[in-house]
């Protein structure tokens, strides 16, 4: 459920937004039989401050904080206000801690969910995003970031190796540092009958001492949707590859509700490269209920052995898989309820439940 409040004081404006969401899918994915007894344990909140007397030219400061059953995230973003012809700049500071189940997790119950092996990933970063002016349907963003990747166990102690004795970083220490330059180009086009979305990302690790990771990472995203009478068919392709000083935490994790449904997070594979497709056919059943049929496929393109320590092979991941199923989308005045029933290639069935756009 969400709440929003604005406070004015002269020219100053304070926007406060609080969002309480039970992230059931994420909870079940890490611990399917455990349900939190405290509904506030997965609360997230946001604070937006706009004060032209304090910040130059009505610049914006966003502070977002999240604390869940298994993870936490703090994001601070300072956005400058500039003429549209000059684009925008954003200074971002972020710190997050979460279980590393995508790469180091063990697939359970015919790969339907992934179980943590006591490896937790702590990420800290500071960087600048430069959003260039949009040209027609194209837009681009250039980013420069310093990232500190640190591994700890469930007790908060630093670790440099997993339970099998393999390094979890490229440096061999409990942490990896990197300076990354990222370029992203996006294309968006939509009307009442179809849409097209394309995103191309290129990340380059800058080879500066001491012990900074040097790599080149490419990712792409393409989606297309169009009407078929009363129904709507959409297809999404994602993929990528990485070369250079690859660390296990940089591998592509395949599987999960946002990847291949029917599998746990990273339960399909952990590879140096990946490709994933998701296709959905939606059909409105009435004004409030929409039926969905979907097919998800994913593969690590036989690149799991190129990841240091080969966590995919050691944890028994198949490297490729598909999920097929159906679901419903139920719209109410307060929220949209999403239910998906998926079956993977090993005949294991999984139920996903989610709530979005929840308001007071």
N, C-alpha and C positions, 0 to 999 in steps of 0.2 A: 504494500500500500504506500502511497506517496503523499507528501504534503509540501506546500510551497508558501512562502511568506516573503513579502517585500517591505522594507522599512526605509522611509525617506527622511533625511535630515539635511535641509537646505538643498545643496546640489548633490549631496552624497546619497548613495543608494546601496542598500544591503539586501541581497537576495539569498534566502536560506531555503534549501531544499533537503528534505529527509526522505529516504526511500527504504522501506522495510520489505525485503523479499526473501521468502523461504526457498533457497536454491536446492530443491529436492533432487534434481538430476545429479548435481555434483556430489551431494551427500551419498546417494545410493551408489554412485560410481565408485567411490572410495570405500564405502562400507555399507553394502546393500541392506543389511539387517539392522542398522543403527539409525534411530531417529532422534533428533535433538529434543530434549524436554523444554528447552528455553527458546521461545520463538524469536528472541532478540539476539541470539548468538550468531545469527547470519545477517545481522542488520548492516546496511550500508548507508552512508550519508554524504551529502555534498554541501559546500558553502561557496557562494559566489559573492565577491565584494567588488563594487564599482564606486570609486570615489574620485571625481575629477580634481578635487582639492589636494588629494594625496598622491595619486598616480598621474603621470603626464598624459595629457590628451585622452583622458577617460580609459586608460588601459585597464585590463581585467586581470584579476587574480582568482584562480580556481583552486580549491582544496578539496580533494575527495579521499575518503577513508573507508576501507572495507575490512571487516573482521568476520571470518567464517569458522566453521568447525575445524577445518584443516589448513586454512590459508589466511593471509592478511595482505593488505595492499594500501600504500599511502602514495598519493599523487598530488604534486603541487605544480601548477602551470601558470606562468605569467605571460599574458598575451598583449602585444602592442597593437594599438589602433593606428592604422595608416590608411592613406587613400587606396581605393581598390586597384588603381593602376600600378601601385607599388607592391601589392601583396601584403601578407601579414607575417609576423615573426612571433614564435612562442618559445619561451625558456621553460624546460620541463625538468623536474626532479622527482624521481620515483624510487620507492623501496618496496619489495614484495618478498614474502616467504611462502612456499607451497611445497607439498610432497612431490617428488620427481617420479611420477608413476608412468609418464609417457615413454620414457627411455628405460628406466631401471625397474619398473613395476613388473610383476609376474601375472600373466593371464590366468584366470581362474574360471571354473564352470564352463568348459568348452569356449573359452575366450570371451565370455559375455561381460566380464568386468576384470579390472586390474587391481592387484593388491600391492600396497606399498611395502618396500623392503627396508624401511627406515632411513631412506635417503631424502633429505629435504634441500631445496634449492632456494638460496637467498640472493636476490638480484638488487643491485643499486645502480642507478644511472643518473647522469645529468647531461643535458644536451640542448641544442637549439634547432628548431624546425623553421624553415623559411618557405612559406607558401607563395609560389609565384602566381601572378595574375592569370585568371582563366582565359583561355582562348577557345571560343566556340564551345564544344563539348569536352575539350581536353583541359586538364589541370595537372600541375606538378608540384612536388614538395621535395626540397633538399634538406637533409638532416645531418648534423654532426653530433655524435654522442661518445661519452666515456662510460663504459660499463664495467662493473665489478661483479663477477659471478662467484659466489661462495657456497660451499657445500657443508652442511651440518647434519647430525643425526637427530633422532627424535628427542634427545635430551639436550639439544642445543650445542653440542660439542663439534668442533671442526673435524672434518674427515677428508682424506685425500683418496680413499679407495672404497669400493663397495664391499658387500659381504663376501664376494668371491675373490677379493684381493686385487681387482683391476682398478686402475686409476679412473677417477671421475672427471678429471680435468686434463687439459693438454699440457700444462706446465708441470704436473706431478705434485703440485702443492694443493692445499684445500681451496684455492681460488684461481681464477683466470681473470686477467685484465685485458681490455681491448678498447681501441679508439675506432669508431665505425663511421664511415660516410655512407649515407643512404640516399638513393634517388628513386622516387616513385612517380610514375606517370599514370593518370587515370582518364578513362573515357566513359561517359555516361550519356545515354539517350533513352528516353521513355515517352510513351504516349498511352492512350487508353487501350490499345490493342497489343502492344509488345514493349519490351525493354531490352537494352543491351548494356552490359557493364564489363569493362576491361581494366585490369590493373597490372602494371609491370613494376617490379621492385628489384633493385640491385644494391647490395651491401658490400662494401669493401673495408676489410680490416687493415688499418694503416700500420706498416712495419716499423714502429718506433720502439727503441729499447726503454726499459728492460722487460723482456719476456712478454711483449704484447702479441696477441694472436694475429696472424696474417692470413687472410682468407678472402674468397669472393663467393657471395651467396646470391643466387638468382631465384626469384619466386614470381609466379604469374597466377592471375585469377581472371576467369572469363565466365560470364553467365549470360544466358539468353532465354527469354520467355515470350510466349505469344498465345493468343486465344485460339481455341479449337471449339467453336460454337459456344456453349455455356461453360465449357471447361477451360482450364489454363495449364499449359505445359511449360515447365521451366527446367533448364539443365545448367549445371555449374561445374566447371573444371578448375582444379587447382593443382599446382605442381611446383617443383623446384629442384635445385641441385646446389651443391657446395663443393668447392675445391680449395686446397691450401691446408693450413694448420687446423684441421677439424678436431673438435673436442666432442666427447659423447653427448654433452648437453646441447650441441648445435645440430644434432641429427633431426630428421623429420620423423615425427611420431604419427603413425597412421592408425586410426580407429577411435571410436567415441561418438557421442551424439552430434558433434559438429564436423565429423569426418565420415566414418563408415559406421552407420547405426547397426546395432546387433553385436558390436564388439566393445570391449572396454577401452579406456584411454590408452592408445599406443599398442593395443593387443594384436593388431594386424602386422605391424612391422616397425622397425626403427632403422632408417636407411640414410645414406648420403644423398639419395635422390628419392623423389616420390611423385606419384600422380594419383589424383582422387577425382572421381566424378559422382555427382549427386543429381538424380532426375526425379521430379515430382509432377504428378498429374492431379490437379485439384478440381473438384466439382462441387458447386454450391448445392446443398440439400434443401436449405430454406434460408431465410434472411439472417439467421444467427449461426447456423451450423454448416461447415464445409468439410467434405470428405477428401482424404488424401491417399494416394497410392505412390510408393516411392521405391527406388532402386539405387543403392550406393555401392560403389566399387572403389578399391584402392590397392596400390602395389608399391613396394619399395624398389621396384625395377632391378631386383637382385643386387642391391648395393649395400645390404646389411653388413657384409664382411669388410666393407671399407670404413666402418665406424670403429674407432679404437676400442678394443676389448670385446667387440662383437656382442653387445648386450642383447640384440634381437635373437641371435642363434642360441645364446646361453639361456635365455628365458623361454625358448621354445616357440617363438612367434613364427607364423607360417610365411610371412612376407607378402602375401596377397590375400584378398578376401572380398566377399560381397555381402550386403545385407538387403533384404527385401521385406516389405511390410506395408502397413496401412495405418491411418490415423484419422483423427477429427480435430477441427479447430472450432471452438465454441466461443462466440463473442457475447459478452454481457456489457452492461453499462459501467461496470467496475474494472473488468479485465478481459483478456483473451486467454482461454484455457486451451492448452495444447496436449494431446495424448497421442503417442506413437507406439505401435506394436511391431517390433522388428524381429526377424529370424536370420541368423547368420549361416555361413556355409556348413557349420557343424550341427545344424538343426536346433541350436540353442535359441530360446525365445527371450526377449527382453522388452519390458514395458517402460516407456519414458513419459514423464509427466512434467509439465511446465506451466508457469503463469507469467504472462508478460503484460506490459502497459497497465499495471495495477495502479489505480488512483483512489483517492478518498471520495 
